[in-house]
Amino acid sequence: MARIVKDPEERRRELLACAMRLFAEEGYDNVSVRAVARAAGVAPGLAYHYFDSKEKLFAAAIEGYAVQCAADINAALDEKGPSLDEKLDRAISIATDHAAFPHRGYFHAEGQGALHDRLSLAMCEAVRPHVAAALELDAASRGMVAHDADALASIMVYGCVGLSSGPGMPDRAAAQAARRYLHALLAEFRSAGAGGDASTD
């Protein structure tokens, strides 16, 4: 049987997806790089070529999973038609839909607070540039320059991390709070001239 040759990046993504599934199902201590290779149907040497330790594989798996979890949120933020207010509402709805996160049970389990925080921060880094771009687009549509877009994007994204922490979170009240305060920040951003110099002569 001929050996299937895949693009290195595709192979890497497959290994990471397989690793994240095994870590979530069996726990970190019960998974090895060899076990991931076996489950992915590749030689252990190939897996070690990409990740020379379980720690690096686990870190990369969480980062890859964060990007996966953020994909639909970012797609909502990147849409060209809706207003920024609509984009934010859609992004919050996606981010608070538990069904959108296949390994939520693992990260929300008792004793996994540090791992959940690690995933949350990785998701923030994946989403933040898209929020900044959406702010810039909104400012441009109003004939303004979004000087503080990066700073505001960080405040908006990282400010929501706590709302998603803990078992059963985020709940409806947390989602409503996120909407309320994000829209308040956006209103302030717009009233200040999209972060421009508000000083007067």
Wavefront OBJ file of the C-alpha trace (Angstrom):
o trace
v 0.000 0.000 0.000
v 1.395 3.377 -1.004
v 2.321 5.757 1.805
v 0.114 8.855 1.968
v 2.158 12.027 1.883
v 0.435 15.035 3.421
v 1.326 18.680 3.620
v 3.410 19.232 6.801
v 1.030 21.861 8.150
v -1.968 19.616 7.538
v -0.203 16.753 9.307
v 0.651 19.040 12.216
v -2.987 20.135 12.545
v -4.145 16.516 12.537
v -1.683 15.621 15.280
v -2.808 18.565 17.395
v -6.489 17.738 16.978
v -5.825 14.127 17.909
v -3.705 15.176 20.887
v -6.370 17.562 22.200
v -9.004 14.833 21.945
v -6.834 12.343 23.838
v -5.839 14.840 26.533
v -9.512 15.734 27.038
v -10.651 12.097 27.135
v -7.823 10.500 29.114
v -6.122 13.311 31.008
v -2.656 14.776 30.600
v -0.832 12.154 32.691
v -2.254 9.256 30.675
v -1.247 10.498 27.215
v 2.172 10.291 25.569
v 3.528 11.560 22.264
v 3.671 7.912 21.145
v 0.004 7.429 22.047
v -0.934 10.477 19.984
v 1.130 9.195 17.055
v -0.562 5.806 17.298
v -4.045 7.336 17.406
v -3.200 9.590 14.452
v -1.854 6.659 12.457
v 1.686 7.979 12.051
v 5.112 6.789 13.132
v 6.262 8.048 16.568
v 9.335 9.547 14.930
v 7.149 11.803 12.794
v 5.241 13.029 15.844
v 8.522 13.746 17.638
v 9.690 15.616 14.544
v 6.930 18.150 15.155
v 6.896 18.052 18.965
v 9.964 16.865 20.848
v 8.180 16.657 24.204
v 4.719 16.070 25.601
v 4.784 19.515 27.200
v 5.305 21.209 23.825
v 2.635 19.041 22.224
v 0.156 19.935 24.968
v 0.919 23.658 24.719
v 0.507 23.590 20.951
v -2.697 21.542 21.252
v -4.264 24.133 23.564
v -3.180 26.965 21.262
v -4.609 25.148 18.244
v -7.839 24.408 20.089
v -8.119 28.080 21.088
v -7.803 29.111 17.435
v -10.473 26.544 16.533
v -12.805 27.849 19.256
v -12.230 31.435 18.128
v -12.839 30.765 14.426
v -16.598 31.396 14.386
v -16.233 34.412 16.682
v -13.656 35.899 14.337
v -15.802 35.143 11.301
v -18.639 37.135 12.889
v -16.296 40.040 13.637
v -14.896 40.005 10.098
v -18.268 40.186 8.334
v -18.549 43.238 6.096
v -22.313 43.798 6.142
v -23.454 44.056 9.784
v -22.754 47.035 12.025
v -20.110 46.698 14.712
v -22.846 46.595 17.357
v -24.411 43.630 15.555
v -21.029 41.937 15.180
v -20.343 42.223 18.904
v -23.753 40.784 19.780
v -23.178 37.882 17.397
v -19.669 37.268 18.750
v -20.981 37.140 22.322
v -23.741 34.713 21.323
v -21.173 32.399 19.740
v -18.732 32.717 22.646
v -21.435 31.804 25.163
v -22.737 28.792 23.257
v -21.383 25.798 25.167
v -22.071 23.479 22.226
v -19.456 25.367 20.194
v -16.637 24.015 22.384
v -16.220 20.238 22.001
v -13.797 19.815 24.930
v -15.577 22.144 27.361
v -16.023 19.330 29.893
v -12.267 18.912 30.217
v -11.488 22.596 30.709
v -14.451 23.238 33.038
v -13.837 20.206 35.243
v -13.035 20.717 38.914
v -9.342 21.398 39.425
v -8.786 22.575 35.858
v -8.978 26.292 36.577
v -5.412 26.996 35.484
v -5.915 25.147 32.211
v -9.197 26.969 31.593
v -7.451 30.297 32.170
v -4.681 29.258 29.805
v -7.219 28.437 27.101
v -9.123 31.673 27.727
v -5.995 33.777 27.324
v -5.059 31.937 24.128
v -8.545 32.626 22.778
v -8.174 36.290 23.692
v -4.989 36.495 21.644
v -6.756 34.837 18.721
v -9.769 37.191 18.871
v -8.137 40.516 19.798
v -6.765 41.435 16.326
v -10.196 40.844 14.800
v -11.870 43.131 17.341
v -9.246 45.802 16.592
v -9.857 45.453 12.848
v -13.620 45.735 13.391
v -13.103 48.895 15.459
v -10.915 50.377 12.733
v -13.500 49.584 10.072
v -16.260 51.145 12.179
v -14.193 54.294 12.712
v -13.367 54.545 9.014
v -17.072 54.309 8.138
v -17.569 57.412 10.296
v -14.663 59.295 8.728
v -12.485 58.833 11.806
v -9.165 57.208 12.613
v -9.173 54.528 15.313
v -5.962 55.518 17.109
v -6.796 53.492 20.217
v -8.262 50.439 18.476
v -5.620 48.021 19.760
v -5.909 49.258 23.346
v -9.699 49.151 23.314
v -9.711 45.707 21.693
v -7.518 44.417 24.528
v -9.795 45.936 27.173
v -12.909 44.507 25.514
v -11.542 41.013 24.948
v -9.591 40.494 28.156
v -12.355 42.116 30.149
v -14.658 39.254 29.167
v -12.322 36.492 30.380
v -13.743 36.477 33.890
v -17.279 36.171 32.552
v -16.491 32.740 31.127
v -14.679 31.325 34.156
v -16.000 28.633 36.433
v -18.421 25.703 36.086
v -21.582 26.556 34.166
v -20.237 29.849 32.939
v -20.901 31.927 30.994
v -24.576 32.107 31.895
v -27.251 34.384 30.453
v -26.643 37.122 33.029
v -22.918 37.128 32.234
v -23.654 37.376 28.515
v -26.010 40.306 29.107
v -23.394 42.042 31.241
v -20.816 41.560 28.489
v -23.151 43.097 25.912
v -23.977 46.034 28.157
v -20.410 46.966 29.004
v -18.939 46.312 25.572
v -21.545 48.593 24.013
v -20.809 51.229 26.682
v -17.104 51.079 25.809
v -17.918 51.324 22.123
v -20.150 54.350 22.694
v -17.365 56.072 24.638
v -14.894 55.232 21.875
v -17.133 56.811 19.280
v -17.933 59.897 21.347
v -14.218 60.517 21.841
v -13.729 60.681 18.086
v -12.624 57.041 17.760
v -9.648 57.616 19.967
v -8.521 60.818 18.310
v -7.201 63.928 20.011
v -10.180 65.307 21.893
v -8.381 68.482 23.037
v -9.778 71.859 21.998
v -8.160 75.224 21.378
l 1 2 3 4 5 6 7 8 9 10 11 12 13 14 15 16 17 18 19 20 21 22 23 24 25 26 27 28 29 30 31 32 33 34 35 36 37 38 39 40 41 42 43 44 45 46 47 48 49 50 51 52 53 54 55 56 57 58 59 60 61 62 63 64 65 66 67 68 69 70 71 72 73 74 75 76 77 78 79 80 81 82 83 84 85 86 87 88 89 90 91 92 93 94 95 96 97 98 99 100 101 102 103 104 105 106 107 108 109 110 111 112 113 114 115 116 117 118 119 120 121 122 123 124 125 126 127 128 129 130 131 132 133 134 135 136 137 138 139 140 141 142 143 144 145 146 147 148 149 150 151 152 153 154 155 156 157 158 159 160 161 162 163 164 165 166 167 168 169 170 171 172 173 174 175 176 177 178 179 180 181 182 183 184 185 186 187 188 189 190 191 192 193 194 195 196 197 198 199 200 201
